[in-house]
Amino acid sequence: MESIREIFIPENNKIVLTIPDTFIGKKIEVFATEIADSFAEQSKKVRQPFIVADVKVEGYKFNREEANER
């Protein structure tokens, strides 16, 4: 399913929407809502990777037999 998302600040109360040729003859939904400034600013920020754990594995050797012992 193809979709289009565009965020902009309108200059008046009319919007001209150009849709792809693949949308012609199909049922589509057009949805407009106000976005809080904080959300727009957050989406522009570069997100830092989430680090789960900082583990040193130098010198570690995995022992499959030991791991599978019951």
Biopython code that builds the backbone (N, CA, C, O; Angstrom):
import numpy as np
from Bio.PDB.StructureBuilder import StructureBuilder

atoms = [
    (1, "MET", "N", (0.840, -1.168, 0.000)),
    (1, "MET", "CA", (0.000, 0.000, 0.000)),
    (1, "MET", "C", (0.889, 1.235, 0.000)),
    (1, "MET", "O", (1.770, 1.375, 0.849)),
    (2, "GLU", "N", (0.667, 2.088, -0.910)),
    (2, "GLU", "CA", (1.435, 3.323, -1.038)),
    (2, "GLU", "C", (0.781, 4.419, -0.201)),
    (2, "GLU", "O", (-0.444, 4.495, -0.118)),
    (3, "SER", "N", (1.593, 5.256, 0.410)),
    (3, "SER", "CA", (1.041, 6.368, 1.182)),
    (3, "SER", "C", (1.920, 7.593, 1.012)),
    (3, "SER", "O", (3.086, 7.493, 0.629)),
    (4, "ILE", "N", (1.343, 8.746, 1.301)),
    (4, "ILE", "CA", (2.045, 10.026, 1.202)),
    (4, "ILE", "C", (1.871, 10.736, 2.530)),
    (4, "ILE", "O", (0.765, 10.780, 3.070)),
    (5, "ARG", "N", (2.943, 11.289, 3.060)),
    (5, "ARG", "CA", (2.848, 12.102, 4.266)),
    (5, "ARG", "C", (3.645, 13.366, 4.015)),
    (5, "ARG", "O", (4.812, 13.312, 3.626)),
    (6, "GLU", "N", (3.013, 14.491, 4.239)),
    (6, "GLU", "CA", (3.678, 15.766, 4.015)),
    (6, "GLU", "C", (3.334, 16.692, 5.162)),
    (6, "GLU", "O", (2.162, 16.845, 5.506)),
    (7, "ILE", "N", (4.342, 17.311, 5.759)),
    (7, "ILE", "CA", (4.131, 18.268, 6.837)),
    (7, "ILE", "C", (4.548, 19.638, 6.326)),
    (7, "ILE", "O", (5.666, 19.818, 5.842)),
    (8, "PHE", "N", (3.642, 20.600, 6.436)),
    (8, "PHE", "CA", (3.939, 21.954, 5.982)),
    (8, "PHE", "C", (3.085, 22.941, 6.758)),
    (8, "PHE", "O", (2.162, 22.545, 7.469)),
    (9, "ILE", "N", (3.392, 24.228, 6.622)),
    (9, "ILE", "CA", (2.619, 25.291, 7.260)),
    (9, "ILE", "C", (1.838, 26.006, 6.168)),
    (9, "ILE", "O", (2.436, 26.663, 5.316)),
    (10, "PRO", "N", (0.497, 25.891, 6.176)),
    (10, "PRO", "CA", (-0.295, 26.522, 5.128)),
    (10, "PRO", "C", (-0.279, 28.044, 5.249)),
    (10, "PRO", "O", (-0.195, 28.591, 6.348)),
    (11, "GLU", "N", (-0.360, 28.714, 4.105)),
    (11, "GLU", "CA", (-0.365, 30.178, 4.078)),
    (11, "GLU", "C", (-1.787, 30.733, 3.999)),
    (11, "GLU", "O", (-1.993, 31.926, 4.220)),
    (12, "ASN", "N", (-2.774, 29.881, 3.686)),
    (12, "ASN", "CA", (-4.178, 30.282, 3.686)),
    (12, "ASN", "C", (-5.020, 29.040, 3.973)),
    (12, "ASN", "O", (-4.488, 28.003, 4.369)),
    (13, "ASN", "N", (-6.338, 29.148, 3.771)),
    (13, "ASN", "CA", (-7.194, 28.024, 4.138)),
    (13, "ASN", "C", (-7.482, 27.058, 2.995)),
    (13, "ASN", "O", (-8.433, 26.281, 3.084)),
    (14, "LYS", "N", (-6.694, 27.084, 1.930)),
    (14, "LYS", "CA", (-6.863, 26.163, 0.809)),
    (14, "LYS", "C", (-5.574, 25.387, 0.581)),
    (14, "LYS", "O", (-4.475, 25.931, 0.689)),
    (15, "ILE", "N", (-5.729, 24.113, 0.265)),
    (15, "ILE", "CA", (-4.588, 23.246, -0.009)),
    (15, "ILE", "C", (-4.831, 22.543, -1.336)),
    (15, "ILE", "O", (-5.919, 22.017, -1.568)),
    (16, "VAL", "N", (-3.826, 22.530, -2.208)),
    (16, "VAL", "CA", (-3.887, 21.789, -3.459)),
    (16, "VAL", "C", (-3.052, 20.531, -3.265)),
    (16, "VAL", "O", (-1.873, 20.600, -2.918)),
    (17, "LEU", "N", (-3.673, 19.392, -3.493)),
    (17, "LEU", "CA", (-3.017, 18.113, -3.249)),
    (17, "LEU", "C", (-2.830, 17.387, -4.576)),
    (17, "LEU", "O", (-3.799, 17.128, -5.289)),
    (18, "THR", "N", (-1.596, 17.064, -4.900)),
    (18, "THR", "CA", (-1.299, 16.272, -6.095)),
    (18, "THR", "C", (-1.059, 14.842, -5.645)),
    (18, "THR", "O", (-0.212, 14.581, -4.791)),
    (19, "ILE", "N", (-1.809, 13.921, -6.226)),
    (19, "ILE", "CA", (-1.691, 12.519, -5.830)),
    (19, "ILE", "C", (-1.041, 11.710, -6.952)),
    (19, "ILE", "O", (-1.093, 12.116, -8.114)),
    (20, "PRO", "N", (-0.432, 10.576, -6.621)),
    (20, "PRO", "CA", (0.173, 9.725, -7.646)),
    (20, "PRO", "C", (-0.884, 9.139, -8.579)),
    (20, "PRO", "O", (-2.043, 8.990, -8.192)),
    (21, "ASP", "N", (-0.494, 8.814, -9.780)),
    (21, "ASP", "CA", (-1.398, 8.211, -10.754)),
    (21, "ASP", "C", (-2.009, 6.913, -10.228)),
    (21, "ASP", "O", (-3.127, 6.553, -10.596)),
    (22, "THR", "N", (-1.268, 6.209, -9.361)),
    (22, "THR", "CA", (-1.757, 4.933, -8.839)),
    (22, "THR", "C", (-2.960, 5.106, -7.910)),
    (22, "THR", "O", (-3.656, 4.131, -7.625)),
    (23, "PHE", "N", (-3.217, 6.321, -7.435)),
    (23, "PHE", "CA", (-4.347, 6.586, -6.551)),
    (23, "PHE", "C", (-5.638, 6.836, -7.332)),
    (23, "PHE", "O", (-6.728, 6.749, -6.765)),
    (24, "ILE", "N", (-5.529, 7.142, -8.607)),
    (24, "ILE", "CA", (-6.701, 7.499, -9.409)),
    (24, "ILE", "C", (-7.650, 6.305, -9.491)),
    (24, "ILE", "O", (-7.242, 5.188, -9.806)),
    (25, "GLY", "N", (-8.921, 6.566, -9.200)),
    (25, "GLY", "CA", (-9.947, 5.534, -9.248)),
    (25, "GLY", "C", (-10.034, 4.684, -7.998)),
    (25, "GLY", "O", (-10.829, 3.746, -7.943)),
    (26, "LYS", "N", (-9.225, 4.998, -6.985)),
    (26, "LYS", "CA", (-9.239, 4.228, -5.739)),
    (26, "LYS", "C", (-9.779, 5.097, -4.614)),
    (26, "LYS", "O", (-9.738, 6.325, -4.684)),
    (27, "LYS", "N", (-10.277, 4.449, -3.591)),
    (27, "LYS", "CA", (-10.749, 5.161, -2.412)),
    (27, "LYS", "C", (-9.526, 5.576, -1.593)),
    (27, "LYS", "O", (-8.707, 4.728, -1.235)),
    (28, "ILE", "N", (-9.394, 6.866, -1.295)),
    (28, "ILE", "CA", (-8.261, 7.365, -0.504)),
    (28, "ILE", "C", (-8.799, 8.162, 0.679)),
    (28, "ILE", "O", (-9.955, 8.586, 0.678)),
    (29, "GLU", "N", (-7.965, 8.359, 1.673)),
    (29, "GLU", "CA", (-8.318, 9.150, 2.844)),
    (29, "GLU", "C", (-7.359, 10.326, 2.932)),
    (29, "GLU", "O", (-6.147, 10.160, 2.792)),
    (30, "VAL", "N", (-7.902, 11.506, 3.161)),
    (30, "VAL", "CA", (-7.106, 12.710, 3.370)),
    (30, "VAL", "C", (-7.371, 13.150, 4.803)),
    (30, "VAL", "O", (-8.521, 13.330, 5.204)),
    (31, "PHE", "N", (-6.308, 13.319, 5.566)),
    (31, "PHE", "CA", (-6.420, 13.600, 6.990)),
    (31, "PHE", "C", (-5.538, 14.784, 7.326)),
    (31, "PHE", "O", (-4.365, 14.808, 6.954)),
    (32, "ALA", "N", (-6.086, 15.772, 8.026)),
    (32, "ALA", "CA", (-5.301, 16.938, 8.435)),
    (32, "ALA", "C", (-5.505, 17.186, 9.918)),
    (32, "ALA", "O", (-6.634, 17.177, 10.407)),
    (33, "THR", "N", (-4.411, 17.408, 10.634)),
    (33, "THR", "CA", (-4.472, 17.713, 12.057)),
    (33, "THR", "C", (-3.310, 18.636, 12.410)),
    (33, "THR", "O", (-2.286, 18.656, 11.727)),
    (34, "GLU", "N", (-3.480, 19.377, 13.458)),
    (34, "GLU", "CA", (-2.424, 20.287, 13.908)),
    (34, "GLU", "C", (-1.360, 19.497, 14.658)),
    (34, "GLU", "O", (-1.679, 18.604, 15.442)),
    (35, "ILE", "N", (-0.105, 19.826, 14.416)),
    (35, "ILE", "CA", (1.016, 19.173, 15.089)),
    (35, "ILE", "C", (1.614, 20.161, 16.080)),
    (35, "ILE", "O", (1.918, 21.300, 15.723)),
    (36, "ALA", "N", (1.780, 19.729, 17.315)),
    (36, "ALA", "CA", (2.399, 20.580, 18.327)),
    (36, "ALA", "C", (3.833, 20.879, 17.928)),
    (36, "ALA", "O", (4.510, 20.035, 17.341)),
    (37, "ASP", "N", (4.297, 22.084, 18.249)),
    (37, "ASP", "CA", (5.658, 22.490, 17.886)),
    (37, "ASP", "C", (6.696, 21.528, 18.443)),
    (37, "ASP", "O", (7.681, 21.233, 17.767)),
    (38, "SER", "N", (6.500, 21.036, 19.652)),
    (38, "SER", "CA", (7.494, 20.158, 20.257)),
    (38, "SER", "C", (7.640, 18.864, 19.454)),
    (38, "SER", "O", (8.748, 18.342, 19.330)),
    (39, "PHE", "N", (6.538, 18.338, 18.908)),
    (39, "PHE", "CA", (6.611, 17.123, 18.095)),
    (39, "PHE", "C", (7.400, 17.374, 16.817)),
    (39, "PHE", "O", (8.233, 16.552, 16.434)),
    (40, "ALA", "N", (7.148, 18.501, 16.153)),
    (40, "ALA", "CA", (7.850, 18.823, 14.915)),
    (40, "ALA", "C", (9.348, 18.992, 15.177)),
    (40, "ALA", "O", (10.174, 18.550, 14.379)),
    (41, "GLU", "N", (9.694, 19.630, 16.290)),
    (41, "GLU", "CA", (11.108, 19.824, 16.621)),
    (41, "GLU", "C", (11.776, 18.497, 16.963)),
    (41, "GLU", "O", (12.928, 18.273, 16.591)),
    (42, "GLN", "N", (11.067, 17.616, 17.667)),
    (42, "GLN", "CA", (11.634, 16.326, 18.032)),
    (42, "GLN", "C", (11.905, 15.476, 16.811)),
    (42, "GLN", "O", (12.897, 14.747, 16.775)),
    (43, "SER", "N", (11.038, 15.553, 15.801)),
    (43, "SER", "CA", (11.227, 14.721, 14.616)),
    (43, "SER", "C", (12.443, 15.166, 13.811)),
    (43, "SER", "O", (12.974, 14.382, 13.025)),
    (44, "LYS", "N", (12.895, 16.407, 13.988)),
    (44, "LYS", "CA", (14.058, 16.910, 13.263)),
    (44, "LYS", "C", (15.368, 16.566, 13.968)),
    (44, "LYS", "O", (16.427, 16.576, 13.340)),
    (45, "LYS", "N", (15.308, 16.259, 15.271)),
    (45, "LYS", "CA", (16.511, 15.976, 16.040)),
    (45, "LYS", "C", (17.124, 14.649, 15.614)),
    (45, "LYS", "O", (16.415, 13.705, 15.263)),
    (46, "VAL", "N", (18.442, 14.593, 15.650)),
    (46, "VAL", "CA", (19.145, 13.334, 15.381)),
    (46, "VAL", "C", (19.119, 12.536, 16.670)),
    (46, "VAL", "O", (19.532, 13.020, 17.724)),
    (47, "ARG", "N", (18.635, 11.324, 16.576)),
    (47, "ARG", "CA", (18.520, 10.498, 17.773)),
    (47, "ARG", "C", (19.795, 9.702, 17.990)),
    (47, "ARG", "O", (20.393, 9.177, 17.052)),
    (48, "GLN", "N", (20.189, 9.627, 19.245)),
    (48, "GLN", "CA", (21.371, 8.871, 19.620)),
    (48, "GLN", "C", (20.990, 7.403, 19.765)),
    (48, "GLN", "O", (19.882, 7.098, 20.206)),
    (49, "PRO", "N", (21.886, 6.489, 19.401)),
    (49, "PRO", "CA", (21.565, 5.068, 19.562)),
    (49, "PRO", "C", (21.394, 4.715, 21.033)),
    (49, "PRO", "O", (22.065, 5.275, 21.901)),
    (50, "PHE", "N", (20.506, 3.798, 21.294)),
    (50, "PHE", "CA", (20.253, 3.332, 22.652)),
    (50, "PHE", "C", (21.225, 2.205, 22.975)),
    (50, "PHE", "O", (21.264, 1.192, 22.277)),
    (51, "ILE", "N", (22.002, 2.382, 24.025)),
    (51, "ILE", "CA", (22.991, 1.371, 24.412)),
    (51, "ILE", "C", (22.407, 0.541, 25.544)),
    (51, "ILE", "O", (22.106, 1.074, 26.613)),
    (52, "VAL", "N", (22.245, -0.754, 25.322)),
    (52, "VAL", "CA", (21.664, -1.647, 26.319)),
    (52, "VAL", "C", (22.704, -2.002, 27.366)),
    (52, "VAL", "O", (22.428, -1.924, 28.563)),
    (53, "ALA", "N", (23.886, -2.388, 26.936)),
    (53, "ALA", "CA", (24.932, -2.780, 27.869)),
    (53, "ALA", "C", (26.288, -2.554, 27.229)),
    (53, "ALA", "O", (26.441, -2.654, 26.012)),
    (54, "ASP", "N", (27.254, -2.252, 28.053)),
    (54, "ASP", "CA", (28.625, -2.095, 27.590)),
    (54, "ASP", "C", (29.413, -3.261, 28.186)),
    (54, "ASP", "O", (29.815, -3.218, 29.348)),
    (55, "VAL", "N", (29.626, -4.295, 27.389)),
    (55, "VAL", "CA", (30.241, -5.528, 27.877)),
    (55, "VAL", "C", (31.575, -5.742, 27.173)),
    (55, "VAL", "O", (31.681, -5.608, 25.954)),
    (56, "LYS", "N", (32.570, -6.071, 27.951)),
    (56, "LYS", "CA", (33.884, -6.390, 27.402)),
    (56, "LYS", "C", (33.940, -7.896, 27.144)),
    (56, "LYS", "O", (33.763, -8.687, 28.071)),
    (57, "VAL", "N", (34.180, -8.293, 25.914)),
    (57, "VAL", "CA", (34.211, -9.714, 25.564)),
    (57, "VAL", "C", (35.609, -10.166, 25.151)),
    (57, "VAL", "O", (35.780, -11.259, 24.612)),
    (58, "GLU", "N", (36.584, -9.341, 25.400)),
    (58, "GLU", "CA", (37.959, -9.683, 25.052)),
    (58, "GLU", "C", (38.394, -10.916, 25.838)),
    (58, "GLU", "O", (38.283, -10.938, 27.064)),
    (59, "GLY", "N", (38.881, -11.926, 25.156)),
    (59, "GLY", "CA", (39.357, -13.143, 25.800)),
    (59, "GLY", "C", (38.254, -14.141, 26.118)),
    (59, "GLY", "O", (38.546, -15.218, 26.639)),
    (60, "TYR", "N", (37.002, -13.824, 25.825)),
    (60, "TYR", "CA", (35.890, -14.743, 26.099)),
    (60, "TYR", "C", (35.811, -15.802, 25.020)),
    (60, "TYR", "O", (35.927, -15.495, 23.834)),
    (61, "LYS", "N", (35.614, -17.048, 25.423)),
    (61, "LYS", "CA", (35.445, -18.151, 24.477)),
    (61, "LYS", "C", (34.134, -18.842, 24.805)),
    (61, "LYS", "O", (33.927, -19.286, 25.935)),
    (62, "PHE", "N", (33.256, -18.936, 23.830)),
    (62, "PHE", "CA", (31.954, -19.574, 24.018)),
    (62, "PHE", "C", (32.116, -21.084, 24.030)),
    (62, "PHE", "O", (32.744, -21.656, 23.139)),
    (63, "ASN", "N", (31.544, -21.730, 25.045)),
    (63, "ASN", "CA", (31.586, -23.179, 25.161)),
    (63, "ASN", "C", (30.167, -23.703, 24.942)),
    (63, "ASN", "O", (29.323, -23.621, 25.835)),
    (64, "ARG", "N", (29.911, -24.241, 23.750)),
    (64, "ARG", "CA", (28.571, -24.712, 23.385)),
    (64, "ARG", "C", (28.101, -25.838, 24.305)),
    (64, "ARG", "O", (26.938, -25.866, 24.707)),
    (65, "GLU", "N", (28.993, -26.757, 24.637)),
    (65, "GLU", "CA", (28.610, -27.879, 25.493)),
    (65, "GLU", "C", (28.173, -27.390, 26.887)),
    (65, "GLU", "O", (27.181, -27.866, 27.438)),
    (66, "GLU", "N", (28.917, -26.450, 27.433)),
    (66, "GLU", "CA", (28.586, -25.910, 28.735)),
    (66, "GLU", "C", (27.264, -25.153, 28.688)),
    (66, "GLU", "O", (26.471, -25.227, 29.627)),
    (67, "ALA", "N", (27.028, -24.435, 27.613)),
    (67, "ALA", "CA", (25.796, -23.657, 27.479)),
    (67, "ALA", "C", (24.569, -24.555, 27.354)),
    (67, "ALA", "O", (23.480, -24.164, 27.773)),
    (68, "ASN", "N", (24.724, -25.762, 26.779)),
    (68, "ASN", "CA", (23.606, -26.649, 26.556)),
    (68, "ASN", "C", (23.430, -27.705, 27.653)),
    (68, "ASN", "O", (22.557, -28.565, 27.539)),
    (69, "GLU", "N", (24.241, -27.653, 28.709)),
    (69, "GLU", "CA", (24.104, -28.606, 29.800)),
    (69, "GLU", "C", (22.774, -28.389, 30.503)),
    (69, "GLU", "O", (22.288, -27.266, 30.636)),
    (70, "ARG", "N", (22.191, -29.523, 30.957)),
    (70, "ARG", "CA", (20.921, -29.413, 31.704)),
    (70, "ARG", "C", (21.095, -29.899, 33.090)),
    (70, "ARG", "O", (20.145, -29.887, 33.872)),
]
sb = StructureBuilder()
sb.init_structure("model")
sb.init_model(0)
sb.init_chain("A")
sb.init_seg("    ")
for serial, (resi, resn, name, xyz) in enumerate(atoms, 1):
    if name == "N":
        sb.init_residue(resn, " ", resi, " ")
    sb.init_atom(name, np.array(xyz, "f"), 0.0, 1.0, " ", f" {name:<3s}", serial, name[0])
structure = sb.get_structure()
